[in-house]
Amino acid sequence: MAHTVTLLPGDGIGPEVVEATLHVLDATGVEIDWDWQEKVGAAAMGTYGTPLPDHILDSIREHGVALKGPITTPVGKGFRSVNVALRQRLDLYANVRPCSSLPGIETPFDDVDLIIFRENTEGLYAGIENYDPRLEIADSIARITRKGSERIIRFCFEYAQREGRELVTLAHKANILKRSSGMFLRIGEEIAGDFPDVAFNDRIIDNMCMQLVMYPEQYDCIVTTNLFGDILSDLAAGLVGGLGVVAGANIGDDYAVFEAVHGSAPDIAGQGKANPTALIRTAEMMLRHLDEKEAADAVRDGLNTSYKQAEHLTPDVGGEASTMDFAQYVADNVATALARS
């Protein structure tokens, strides 16, 4: 069965890593019709006066699934993050960030296999801010709701149960933020009772950070609020080689947007140096979402084989291959994996 998926190439290195990822996906034989949406972010501002035109949202609503390259967000000025806008406009409340070791990448750990589940629509990122120019005081409100807390925590437990994961850890700051973080923790304890086959514990957020850089093998699924999840997901990415090698997904009840979580790296755009691993792993997640498990397994195995053989890696991980040379190598290994299955 053919799938129709909205495609947002992004900017900077986005179009390059997207091209490489599509080449790998072609090797799976899965039929995907891409609804290309070229202008988003800064490229859309001149034409539409907004970084996220309505027709892009309409496309995702129609097809239900999108694959997105990185999009530049101006720092300290300009438009707000397109990523945040997508999450809020489409109610993509679950940010899912698997962080697992790849063979051949030198890190302090070689057995990391954990997933961060980050609440994606509220908390400090709800954007509720006030500013008093006379006193130069800025207030930001971290809005935590029972509904938002329940659905991300339940999403995490359901994922753990479905995928055979053994432990859910809830990260919080309930010792200080007794009403907001305290409520999040209480709801986690309530929901844990509905999943007796999945172990549950909790960690204060600062201790959670320390635990991850000392004993990451002790953790499996970690669920937390928006800001804490943003920080933990980048920390966990650092355990396995950085943002260039980890996948990301934003999932709601009706729609899912799969995205590279790294930046747009305009300094190397157009030079064929970009590593498409993050978006390839993201495409694997997308295939699983589309119930294309055999193809997803082949992408995973083909990528792992490519790193294990280490003959055609990109410069950021010690090789000399171009973006597309690496993609071709992975595609060949994906085809081999499918032939063996």
C-alpha positions as CSV (number, residue, x, y, z in Angstrom):
1,M,0.0,0.0,0.0
2,A,1.3,3.5,-0.9
3,H,1.6,6.1,1.8
4,T,1.3,9.8,1.3
5,V,3.5,11.9,3.5
6,T,4.1,15.6,3.8
7,L,7.8,16.5,3.2
8,L,9.4,19.7,4.6
9,P,13.0,19.8,3.4
10,G,13.8,22.7,5.7
11,D,16.9,25.0,5.1
12,G,20.6,25.0,5.7
13,I,21.7,21.3,5.4
14,G,18.0,20.3,5.4
15,P,17.6,19.6,1.7
16,E,20.9,17.6,1.6
17,V,20.0,15.3,4.5
18,V,16.5,14.9,3.2
19,E,17.8,13.9,-0.2
20,A,20.1,11.3,1.4
21,T,17.3,9.9,3.5
22,L,14.9,9.6,0.6
23,H,17.6,7.6,-1.2
24,V,17.8,5.2,1.7
25,L,14.0,4.9,1.9
26,D,13.9,4.1,-1.8
27,A,16.0,1.1,-1.0
28,T,13.3,-0.3,1.3
29,G,10.8,-0.6,-1.6
30,V,8.1,1.0,0.5
31,E,6.0,3.2,-1.8
32,I,5.7,6.7,-0.5
33,D,4.1,9.6,-2.4
34,W,5.7,12.8,-1.1
35,D,3.8,16.0,-0.8
36,W,6.7,18.5,-1.1
37,Q,6.4,21.7,0.9
38,E,9.5,23.7,-0.1
39,K,8.9,27.0,1.6
40,V,8.8,27.0,5.4
41,G,10.6,29.1,8.0
42,A,12.5,32.1,6.6
43,A,11.9,31.0,3.0
44,A,8.1,31.3,3.6
45,M,8.3,34.8,5.2
46,G,8.8,36.7,2.0
47,T,6.1,34.9,0.1
48,Y,3.4,34.3,2.7
49,G,4.3,36.7,5.5
50,T,4.5,33.8,8.0
51,P,7.1,31.1,8.6
52,L,4.3,28.4,8.8
53,P,1.7,28.9,6.1
54,D,-1.7,27.4,6.6
55,H,-1.4,25.2,3.5
56,I,1.5,23.3,5.2
57,L,-0.7,22.6,8.3
58,D,-3.5,21.6,5.9
59,S,-1.2,19.1,4.2
60,I,-0.2,17.4,7.4
61,R,-3.8,17.3,8.6
62,E,-4.8,15.7,5.3
63,H,-2.0,13.0,5.2
64,G,-1.5,12.6,9.0
65,V,2.3,12.2,8.8
66,A,5.2,14.5,7.9
67,L,8.9,14.1,7.6
68,K,10.8,17.3,8.3
69,G,14.4,18.5,7.9
70,P,15.9,21.1,10.2
71,I,14.6,24.7,10.0
72,T,16.5,27.7,11.3
73,T,15.0,29.6,14.2
74,P,16.4,33.2,14.7
75,V,18.0,33.7,18.1
76,G,16.7,36.5,20.2
77,K,14.6,38.1,17.4
78,G,12.5,37.3,14.4
79,F,9.8,34.7,14.3
80,R,9.1,32.0,16.9
81,S,10.3,28.5,16.3
82,V,8.4,26.7,13.5
83,N,9.0,23.4,15.4
84,V,7.2,24.8,18.5
85,A,4.4,26.1,16.3
86,L,3.8,22.8,14.6
87,R,3.6,21.0,18.0
88,Q,1.1,23.5,19.4
89,R,-1.0,23.9,16.2
90,L,-1.3,20.2,15.6
91,D,-1.4,19.2,19.3
92,L,1.6,17.0,19.0
93,Y,1.9,16.5,22.7
94,A,4.4,13.6,22.8
95,N,8.0,14.3,21.8
96,V,9.8,11.0,21.5
97,R,13.6,10.9,21.4
98,P,15.2,7.4,21.3
99,C,18.9,7.5,22.2
100,S,20.8,4.3,21.5
101,S,24.4,3.5,20.8
102,L,25.8,3.1,17.3
103,P,28.7,0.7,16.6
104,G,32.0,2.5,16.0
105,I,31.2,5.9,17.5
106,E,33.5,6.5,20.4
107,T,31.6,7.6,23.5
108,P,32.1,6.8,27.2
109,F,29.3,4.2,27.0
110,D,28.6,1.5,24.4
111,D,25.3,0.1,25.7
112,V,23.0,3.1,25.9
113,D,19.4,2.3,24.9
114,L,16.9,4.7,26.4
115,I,14.0,6.9,25.2
116,I,13.0,10.4,26.4
117,F,9.3,11.2,26.4
118,R,8.8,14.9,26.7
119,E,5.6,16.7,27.1
120,N,5.5,18.9,24.0
121,T,2.8,21.6,24.2
122,E,2.8,23.3,27.6
123,G,5.2,24.0,30.5
124,L,7.4,27.1,30.0
125,Y,7.1,26.6,26.2
126,A,3.5,27.6,26.4
127,G,4.8,31.1,25.8
128,I,2.9,32.8,28.6
129,E,5.2,35.7,29.4
130,N,4.8,39.2,30.8
131,Y,7.3,42.1,30.9
132,D,7.4,45.2,33.0
133,P,9.6,47.7,31.1
134,R,9.7,50.2,34.0
135,L,11.2,47.7,36.4
136,E,12.7,45.5,33.7
137,I,11.1,42.4,35.1
138,A,10.2,39.5,32.9
139,D,7.9,36.7,34.1
140,S,7.4,33.3,32.3
141,I,4.7,31.0,33.5
142,A,5.2,27.2,33.3
143,R,1.7,26.0,32.8
144,I,1.2,22.3,33.8
145,T,-2.3,20.8,33.4
146,R,-3.7,17.5,34.6
147,K,-4.8,16.7,31.0
148,G,-1.4,17.4,29.5
149,S,0.3,15.4,32.3
150,E,-2.0,12.5,32.0
151,R,-1.7,12.0,28.3
152,I,2.1,12.2,28.0
153,I,2.6,9.9,31.0
154,R,0.0,7.4,29.7
155,F,1.6,7.6,26.2
156,C,4.9,6.7,27.7
157,F,3.5,3.7,29.7
158,E,1.6,2.5,26.7
159,Y,4.7,2.7,24.5
160,A,6.8,0.8,27.1
161,Q,4.2,-1.9,27.5
162,R,3.7,-2.3,23.7
163,E,7.5,-2.4,22.9
164,G,8.5,-4.6,25.8
165,R,10.4,-1.9,27.7
166,E,10.7,-2.7,31.4
167,L,11.0,0.6,33.3
168,V,9.5,4.1,33.3
169,T,11.3,6.8,35.2
170,L,9.5,10.2,35.8
171,A,11.8,13.2,36.1
172,H,10.5,16.2,38.2
173,K,11.3,19.0,40.6
174,A,8.5,18.2,43.1
175,N,10.7,19.0,46.0
176,I,10.7,22.7,45.1
177,L,7.8,23.1,42.6
178,K,5.3,21.4,44.8
179,R,2.2,22.3,42.9
180,S,3.2,22.0,39.2
181,S,6.0,19.4,39.4
182,G,4.2,17.9,42.4
183,M,1.1,17.3,40.4
184,F,3.0,15.8,37.5
185,L,4.6,13.3,40.0
186,R,1.3,12.4,41.6
187,I,-0.3,11.8,38.3
188,G,2.6,9.5,37.3
189,E,2.2,7.5,40.5
190,E,-1.6,7.1,39.8
191,I,-1.1,6.0,36.2
192,A,1.7,3.6,37.1
193,G,-0.9,1.5,38.9
194,D,-2.6,0.8,35.6
195,F,0.6,-0.8,34.2
196,P,1.7,-3.5,36.7
197,D,4.0,-5.1,34.2
198,V,6.1,-2.0,33.8
199,A,8.3,-0.9,36.7
200,F,8.2,2.7,37.8
201,N,10.4,5.1,39.7
202,D,11.1,8.8,39.8
203,R,14.1,11.1,40.0
204,I,14.5,14.8,40.8
205,I,15.7,16.4,37.6
206,D,19.2,17.5,38.8
207,N,19.9,14.0,40.1
208,M,18.5,12.6,36.9
209,C,21.1,14.5,34.9
210,M,23.9,13.2,37.1
211,Q,22.5,9.6,36.9
212,L,22.4,9.7,33.1
213,V,26.1,10.7,32.7
214,M,27.2,8.0,35.3
215,Y,24.8,5.1,34.9
216,P,22.7,5.4,31.7
217,E,22.4,1.6,31.4
218,Q,20.1,1.8,34.4
219,Y,17.4,3.7,32.5
220,D,14.9,2.8,29.9
221,C,11.9,5.1,29.3
222,I,12.1,8.6,30.9
223,V,9.0,10.8,31.0
224,T,9.0,14.5,32.0
225,T,7.7,18.0,31.4
226,N,8.6,20.2,28.4
227,L,11.7,22.2,29.5
228,F,13.2,19.3,31.5
229,G,12.6,17.0,28.5
230,D,14.3,19.4,26.2
231,I,17.4,19.4,28.3
232,L,17.4,15.7,29.0
233,S,16.9,14.7,25.4
234,D,20.0,16.7,24.3
235,L,22.0,15.3,27.3
236,A,21.0,11.7,26.3
237,A,22.0,12.4,22.7
238,G,25.4,13.4,24.0
239,L,25.8,9.9,25.5
240,V,25.6,8.3,22.0
241,G,27.4,10.7,19.8
242,G,25.4,13.9,19.6
243,L,22.4,15.4,17.9
244,G,23.7,14.3,14.5
245,V,22.9,10.7,15.2
246,V,19.6,10.6,17.1
247,A,16.0,10.6,15.9
248,G,13.0,12.5,16.9
249,A,9.2,12.4,16.6
250,N,6.3,14.6,17.6
251,I,3.2,12.6,18.0
252,G,-0.4,13.5,18.8
253,D,-3.7,11.6,18.7
254,D,-4.3,12.5,15.0
255,Y,-1.0,13.6,13.5
256,A,2.8,12.8,13.6
257,V,5.7,14.9,12.5
258,F,9.1,13.1,12.3
259,E,12.1,15.5,12.4
260,A,15.8,15.7,12.6
261,V,16.5,17.2,16.0
262,H,19.8,18.9,15.1
263,G,20.2,22.4,13.7
264,S,20.3,23.6,10.1
265,A,24.2,24.1,10.2
266,P,24.2,26.9,7.5
267,D,28.0,27.0,7.8
268,I,28.4,23.7,6.0
269,A,25.3,23.8,3.8
270,G,25.8,22.8,0.2
271,Q,29.2,21.3,0.8
272,G,28.2,17.6,1.0
273,K,29.6,17.3,4.5
274,A,26.4,16.8,6.5
275,N,25.7,13.6,8.3
276,P,22.2,12.3,7.5
277,T,22.2,9.7,10.2
278,A,19.7,11.6,12.5
279,L,17.1,11.9,9.7
280,I,17.7,8.3,8.5
281,R,17.0,7.1,12.1
282,T,14.0,9.4,12.2
283,A,12.7,7.9,8.9
284,E,13.0,4.5,10.6
285,M,10.7,5.7,13.3
286,M,8.3,7.0,10.6
287,L,8.3,3.6,8.9
288,R,7.3,1.9,12.2
289,H,4.5,4.4,12.6
290,L,3.3,3.5,9.1
291,D,3.4,-0.2,10.2
292,E,6.2,-0.9,7.8
293,K,8.2,-3.0,10.3
294,E,10.2,-5.1,7.9
295,A,11.5,-2.0,6.1
296,A,12.1,-0.2,9.4
297,D,14.2,-3.2,10.7
298,A,16.2,-3.1,7.4
299,V,17.0,0.6,7.8
300,R,18.1,0.0,11.4
301,D,20.2,-3.0,10.4
302,G,21.6,-1.3,7.3
303,L,22.7,1.8,9.3
304,N,24.3,-0.3,12.1
305,T,26.2,-2.3,9.5
306,S,27.4,0.8,7.8
307,Y,28.8,2.1,11.1
308,K,30.2,-1.2,12.1
309,Q,32.1,-1.5,8.8
310,A,33.1,2.2,9.0
311,E,34.3,2.4,5.4
312,H,32.2,5.3,4.1
313,L,31.4,7.6,7.1
314,T,31.0,11.3,7.0
315,P,33.7,13.6,8.3
316,D,32.0,14.4,11.7
317,V,32.4,10.7,12.7
318,G,35.9,10.2,11.4
319,G,35.3,9.4,7.7
320,E,35.8,11.1,4.4
321,A,32.5,10.2,2.6
322,S,30.1,12.8,1.3
323,T,26.5,13.0,2.4
324,M,25.3,11.1,-0.7
325,D,28.2,8.6,-0.7
326,F,27.3,7.6,2.8
327,A,23.6,7.4,1.9
328,Q,24.4,5.1,-1.0
329,Y,26.4,2.9,1.3
330,V,23.6,2.7,3.8
331,A,21.1,2.0,1.0
332,D,23.2,-0.9,-0.3
333,N,23.3,-2.4,3.2
334,V,19.5,-1.8,3.6
335,A,19.0,-3.8,0.4
336,T,21.2,-6.6,1.7
337,A,19.3,-6.7,5.0
338,L,16.0,-7.0,3.1
339,A,17.4,-9.8,0.9
340,R,18.3,-11.8,4.0
341,S,15.0,-11.3,5.8
